């Protein structure tokens, strides 16, 4: 594409506020297929999602889903007329094709992504290579032992840094008994064998539970054929089994404060609770409200008051992580140890004020303008289109969801934001985790910013 055409395309997309046309159908085996045709460049991006995220890890085996996904790139057995491959042969095959394929597990799903050119020979060989890796993983015991030790060493190293320590403690405190609370450790990895990897793959990597998204140069007929070939060798029982239900995230009963002493130049602070699901009817008020509170960078209320007015933190922000379950609402900041208590207390009060009174009219309009003005940037590449399409597929959103995105944002009122935040968040029952020097937890909050109390928060106009 010529460079001078790109701004014009962005302006056209912005004016139309329209998303891509998404085609959807279900294959006889149960796999759900989603397609966005884009024939401008000879490229195809594919994402296959399985209900095989870490929420499916067996008890005491945190890391099982991630290990299963990562081992698919470390060798395969023979598949049809294709001979077995070791990890080096796999790497060389993808390099020769100029394509890429890999799988990774998140909290809810395992995602496998293929990117390839669509020249007939290259496309066919790329699909065959990916199908072999999906259908015939070697799960070599020696390689798993090597990877397990490498991963364990990485975990041990990460636990010498305050950020990962804070994140683990925060997840455990916010999610309590839910599978989201668990984190892989050298001990849990030691309990995982290659038999466990293969059993997990057989149970959860099944076509009938797959959602496969395409973006790029492919017709519906071509995408359907590719989907069939990619999934053909996966375990496929005659009757699609119902997967075990995963419980909701339990609400917090009371406030909790946890300090983990660690020598560091900065104290890490995380404040939060279980938030909302992706299908929550107040998704858009919560999206817009969080942009105002702490998700909008330098325009957010937290950044303005904690950093610019008080100088208590270089950066501070807030986020929701909605999914099939109630992902965490989080306020995060890093600050000098002697300022940590004051910074955390101020962030808490800003949140309380926002939940109580909601945004100003000026804040609301600025957030809407920013979110809708940047909408075309959410769709300006095949990779972003694929992410949005896969999000629609996984969460069961309407196919025209992106068509109405800016309309839904613009319809949010200040009352909507206040009501949604008051319903979802309970500032007096939140978790607060701090990681830093020991005196952080003992410091008396006696600075002028703290003594000023709610007067440090400018009154609404």
HELIX and SHEET records of a PDB file:
HELIX    1   1 UNK A    3  UNK A   16  1                                  14    
HELIX    2   2 UNK A   54  UNK A   56  5                                   3    
HELIX    3   3 UNK A   64  UNK A   71  1                                   8    
HELIX    4   4 UNK A   87  UNK A   97  1                                  11    
HELIX    5   5 UNK A  120  UNK A  135  1                                  16    
HELIX    6   6 UNK A  141  UNK A  158  1                                  18    
HELIX    7   7 UNK A  162  UNK A  175  1                                  14    
HELIX    8   8 UNK A  179  UNK A  181  5                                   3    
HELIX    9   9 UNK A  186  UNK A  190  1                                   5    
HELIX   10  10 UNK A  194  UNK A  204  1                                  11    
HELIX   11  11 UNK A  207  UNK A  209  5                                   3    
HELIX   12  12 UNK A  220  UNK A  231  1                                  12    
HELIX   13  13 UNK A  283  UNK A  290  1                                   8    
HELIX   14  14 UNK A  291  UNK A  295  3                                   5    
HELIX   15  15 UNK A  297  UNK A  299  5                                   3    
HELIX   16  16 UNK A  301  UNK A  302  1                                   2    
HELIX   17  17 UNK A  303  UNK A  309  3                                   7    
HELIX   18  18 UNK A  337  UNK A  339  5                                   3    
HELIX   19  19 UNK A  340  UNK A  357  1                                  18    
HELIX   20  20 UNK A  361  UNK A  373  1                                  13    
HELIX   21  21 UNK A  375  UNK A  378  5                                   4    
HELIX   22  22 UNK A  382  UNK A  395  1                                  14    
HELIX   23  23 UNK A  401  UNK A  404  5                                   4    
HELIX   24  24 UNK A  405  UNK A  410  1                                   6    
HELIX   25  25 UNK A  414  UNK A  424  1                                  11    
HELIX   26  26 UNK A  427  UNK A  429  5                                   3    
HELIX   27  27 UNK A  439  UNK A  442  1                                   4    
HELIX   28  28 UNK A  448  UNK A  451  1                                   4    
HELIX   29  29 UNK A  453  UNK A  456  5                                   4    
SHEET    1   A 6 UNK A  23  UNK A  26  0                                        
SHEET    2   A 6 UNK A  32  UNK A  37 -1                                        
SHEET    3   A 6 UNK A 211  UNK A 216  1                                        
SHEET    4   A 6 UNK A  43  UNK A  50 -1                                        
SHEET    5   A 6 UNK A 110  UNK A 117 -1                                        
SHEET    6   A 6 UNK A 100  UNK A 105 -1                                        
SHEET    1   B 5 UNK A 256  UNK A 261  0                                        
SHEET    2   B 5 UNK A 431  UNK A 436  1                                        
SHEET    3   B 5 UNK A 266  UNK A 274 -1                                        
SHEET    4   B 5 UNK A 328  UNK A 336 -1                                        
SHEET    5   B 5 UNK A 315  UNK A 320 -1                                        
END                                                                             
